[in-house]
Amino acid sequence: MRLSDIFEEAYHALSANKARSGLTMLGIVIGIASVIALIAVGQGSQQSITNSIESIGANLLTVRPGFQRNAGPVSGGRGSATTLMLEDAQAIAELGEVAAIAPELDGRYQVVTSAGNTNTQVIATSAPYAEIHKIEIAEGEFLSDAHVSNASRVAVLGSATAADIFGDPADGGEDPIGKTVRIKGVNFTVIGVTTSKGGTGFNNPDDAIYVPLTTGQKLLAGQSTYVSTVGVEATTQKAMTQLETDITNLLLERHGISDPTSADFSVVNQSDIVETASATTRTLTLLLAAVAGISLVVGGIGIMNMMLTSVTERTREIGLRKALGATKRDISLQFLVEAVVLTLISGVVGIILGWLVSVGLTKFAGLVSQITLLSVVLAFGVSAVIGIVFGYYPARRASGLHPIEALRYE
């Protein structure tokens, strides 16, 4: 029996009862669409999280103060102690594989201007901060080495902070450049506005004001010894692990700590954060896809039920075909092709529906989705496997019918 004849017979058999075929396909369609949409949302979320973390800075190591030692019975909490000194940052800068370094002194202050006021994070830092954290300037300029050395009273506004205080220039707001902002009673001249990076939370780079480190130490913090954070950019991503180890050993020695578990500082590796976030989203994506895959099993059972019903209804036809010379292989292949064609059509419809759902979620729900070739190939593969697995038993049962008994079947 020619393969073209088998496909033609499959077409006529499936189209003979369109309603039943359509309802049977529905389970596979919903399952494939669910898997496609959930994988797309999961991969899109993973990429979005990765991009957000990497936008803070590539090859970035962040050194933070830890628990204050010998500070009484009550700990101030990790990151709240004043154990990281400016001299530590200067020593780290002497290590190999350090491309750039920027100590920071952070604090939240009320910022007052003639146009309005807001409470925001003020970051006192140096010129390399923009390179390390990938800060781009939309207007004006960022802090320079001259601003730091001269303790200049200048400020660079994050895009969100500029909009909060002066309004959006596109909507009639004031141009911040050259304007004065008052922080803790000290006037600062605005010299730049950063490009929006779309961050959120307390560490939103858009909701911040950047001032020279020396100015922040003298006029805002009132001390020039301690820093809140030290951002270190490695020369390459491969060098990050070794540099992290070198920084840890250096600070342990400088702080006179012999037991690493008692360190009064911590070194955060940006690549570790990216990998952890990616692993978490991958796990969630696989979990959601597995849950959606249950509907594929249900759909496969529906296909098996339909094919068994079809075998029963076409028993006399099977007996007639065998009486005319059809082999077991011909009968088995005919019913197996019907099941596979049914699932492949369902797979195509499911992929289209899944794509539409993912686009809808992106447009109306604000979720980031990303459909990949792998998920489409996987959907086709799953469709074919379901057709073969759940169509095998009905096909085998049909091929095993005795021709005389089949012809006598009422």
N, C-alpha and C positions, 0 to 999 in steps of 0.2 A: 504493500500500500504506500503510495507516494506521500511525502510530507505535506505537499500542497493540498492533497485530498483530506488529510487529517485536519489541517487548519480550517478548511472549508466546512467540514463536518462540525468542527468545534464552534464555528461562527453560527451555523444554523441551529445547533443544539442550545447555545446560550441565548440567542435572539428569539427562540421559540417561546420563552417565558421571561419577558423583559423585566416584569415586576419582581419576580423571585430573584433573578440574577442581580438586579439593582440593589435590593435589600441585602443580599448576601455580600455584595461588594462594599456596602456602607461601613461594615465593621472594619475592614482593611483600610478603607479610605480614612476613617477617623483615626485609626491607629497610626498610619503613616504620617498624616497631617500633624498629629500631636507630637510625634517624635521629631519631625522636621522643625516644627515651630519651637519646641522646647530646647532642642540642640542649638538652634539659631540664636535664641535669647541667651542661653547659657554661654555660648562662645562670644556673643557680642558683649555680654557683661564682663566676661573674663578679659577681653581686649580693652574694654573701657577702663576697668580697674587697673590693668597693667599700664595703660597710657597715662592715667592720672598719677600713679605712683612714680613712673619714670619721668613725668613732666616736672616733678620736684627737683630732679637732678639725676643725670646718668653717672655711673661709677661713683656714687656718693656714699661716704661713710659719715655717720653723725655721732659725735662724742658728746655724751650728756653726763651731768653730775648724778651721782647715786645717793645712797644713804649717807647722812652725816655721821661720822664716827665720833665717839666720845662726846656726844651732845646731850647727855642726860638720858633718862629712862624713856622718853617719848621720841620716836623717830619722825622726822619731817616728811618722810616718803621719798621714794626714788624720783630724782629730777628736781626736787625742791631744795636740796642742800647747796651750799656755796663751796663745793670741793674742787671745782674746775677753774683753774687760774689762767690768766692771759699768758703767763710764762709757759704753761703747758702747751698752748697753741703754738707759741713760737718754737718750742722744742719739736713738736710734731712736724712743723714745716721743714725741719732739717732732715727728715727721714727720706729715704729713697722712694720712688714711685708716687710721690705727692705732686700732682699737677697744679693744684691750687688749694688754698685754705682760707677760711673766713670765720673768725670768732664772732659770736653774736651775744648781745645782751638784750633780753626781751622783757617787755612789761606792757601792761594795759593801762592806758591813760585816757582821760577825757580831753578831746581835741576841740578847740573852740576857734571859730573864724567869724568874720563879719557875715558870712552867708548861712552859717548854721554850726552845729556841733554834733559830735558823735563820740562814742567810746570804742576804741579800737586798739589793736596790738601795735606797739611801736618796737621796731627792730633796729637796734644800734649795731652796725656792722661795717665792713670794709668793702672796697671796690670789687674784690673777687667774688662776692656773694652772688652777683648777677650771673656770672659765668657758671658757678657751681650749681645754682638752683634754676638755671635756664630762665632767668627773668629777662623779658624783652621790654623795651621802652617804646611806648606809643607816641609820646610827645616829650620833648626836652631831653634830659640826660640822666644817667644814674650817678651814684656817688663815685667820686674819684679819690685817688691816693692823696691829692692835695687837700681835699675836703677833710680827710681823716687827720692828716698831719697838722692842719691849721685849726682843727676843732671847729669847723665852720657850722653855722646855724642854718643848715639847708635840709630839705626833706624831699623825699620822693614818695608820691602817693600811689597806693594800689588803685586799680581801676574802680573797684567797688567803693573804696573810701572816698575817692574823688567825686564819684557820682552822688554819694550820700551827703557830702558837704556842699559841693558846688553845683550839683545837678549835671545832667547830661547835656553837653554843648549842642548836640543835635536837636534837643528839645528846648533850647533857649537857656540852658545853664551857662554859668560863667566858665571862662578858661582858667584853670588853676595855676598855670605857669606864671610865676612872679607874685602870686598872692601870698599872704602871710597866714600861717596857722600857729595857734598858741597851744603848747603842750607843757603842762605843769608850770604855767606862768612864764614860759620862755617862748619868744617868737622865733619861728623858723620860716624861711623863704622856700616856697615850692619851686623845685628846679626840674621836676619830671613826673610823668605819670606812666605806670606800667601797662603793658598789654594784658588783657584779661586771660586768665588760665582756666577759669571755670571751677575753682575749688570751692569746698564747703567746710564748715566747722571752724574750730578755734585756730587751726593752722592754715586758714585760707590765705594764700599769698595775695589775693586780690583785695582782701579786707585788712590792710596793714599800711603802716607808714615806715619808711626806711630813713634813718638818720646816721651820720658818721659815728663810728664806735666811740671815739674820744669825746665827742659832744654828749652822747648818751651817758657815758660814764660820769662825766663831770657835772652836767646840768640836770640829768634825770635820775640816775641811780645814786649819785653822790659817792661813788667809789671807783677805783681804777684797778682793782685786783682780780675780781672774779668775773667770769663770763657764764652765760646760761647754756650755750651750746657752741660746739666747734664743728663746722662743716668742712669735710675733707674730700677732695676729688682725686681719685686714683688716676694714674696715667692710662691704664687699660682696665677692662673688666676682669681680665685674668689675674691682675695684680691685687685685686681687692681683698682676697682672703689673706694673702701674705701681709699686706699693709695693715689689715685689721689686727693680725697677730703682733706686728711690730708696734702699733700704737698701744695695744694692751700691755705689752711688756715694758714699754717706755714709761707709761703712766704708773704702773705698779712700782717700778723702781723710783720714780720721782716722788711718789707719795709714801714710800717706805712701807709697802704692803707686800708681805711674803706669800700670803694665801690668796689666790685669785678669787675665791668665793667671797672674800671680804672686801672686794674692790669697791671704792667709793665713786665709781664712774661706770658707764656702760658704753659700748661701741655698737651702733646699729648699722648693719650692712643692708644697703638698699636692695641689692639683688636677692637677699634672703627674704625680704618683705614681698618682692615681686613673685618669687617662687612660691611662698606660702599662700599668697592670695590666689595665684593661678591654680595651685593644687586644690584649694578649697572650692573654687568655682568649678573646676573639672569634676570633682567629686559630686557636687550638687547637680551638675548637668547630667552626669551618668545616672544619678539616682532618679532625677525627673524623667529621663529617657526610659529607664527601666520600668517606672510606674506606667508611663504611656505605652510601653511595649506590652503590658498586660492586655490591652485592647486588641493588639495584634493576635495574641493567642486566642482570644474570644472570637475574633474574626476568622481565624483559621479553623476553629471548631465549626463555625457557621458554614464555611466552605465544604468541610467534610460532610456535614449533615445534608447540604444541598446535593453533593455528588452522590451520596448514598441513596437519596430520594430519586435522583435521576437514574441511577442503576436499576432501582426497583421499577420505575415507570417504563424503562426501555429494555426490560428483560426479553420480551419477544423479539425486539430488534436485534439484541445481542445474539440470541439464538439463531435468527435468520442469517446474520453476518457469518457466524461460525459455520452454519450449514453450507454457505456459499464459498467457504474456503478461508475465511479470516482466521488468522492465528491468534494465540493468546497475546503475543507481543503487539499485534495490531490493535486488539481491543484495549489492552492496558495502556498503550501509547495514546489512544484516542481520548480516553477519560483523563489521563494525566495532562495532556496538552490543554484540555478544557479547563482544568483547575489552574494551571500555570497562566494561561491567557487571562483568566478571570482575575487573578491576583496581580498580574503585571498592569492590566488596565486600571485596577484599583490603585496600584502604586503610582502611576502617572497622575491620576486625579488627586491622590493624596499629596503628592509633591507640590502640585499647583496650589491646592488648598492650604497646605502648610506655609508656602511662600506668601500667599495672600494674608494669612493670619499673622505672620511675623512682620510683614510690612504694616499691617493695621496696628499691631502692638507698638511699633516704632512711632507711627504717626499720631496715634490717638492716646496711647498710654505713656509715651515718653521712654519706653524701654529700648535699649540698643540691641539690635539683632544682626546676626551675620551668618548667612547661609553659605556653606562651603561645598565644594565638589564632593568631598568625602561623605557628607551627610546624604547627598543625593544618590551617590553610588551605593551607599549603605541601604538606603530605602529600596532601591531596585533589587539589591541582593536579598534583602529580607523578604520582599514580595515573592521572588522566585523560590526561595527556600520554603516559604509557607505553602506555596502552590504544590511543590514537590512532596513535602512532608505530609500535608493534610489531604493531598490528592492521591497519595500512593495506595492507601488501604482501599478506597472505593474502586480504584483502577484494578487492583489485584483481585478484588471481589468480583468485578465484572468479568475479568479474563478467566476466572475460575469456574464460571457457570457452565453446566453441561448443555450442549446445544439442544438435545431432545427435550430435557426438562424445561429449558428456557422457552422453547416453542410451545409447550403445553401450558405455560404460566398464564393465568387469567388475571 
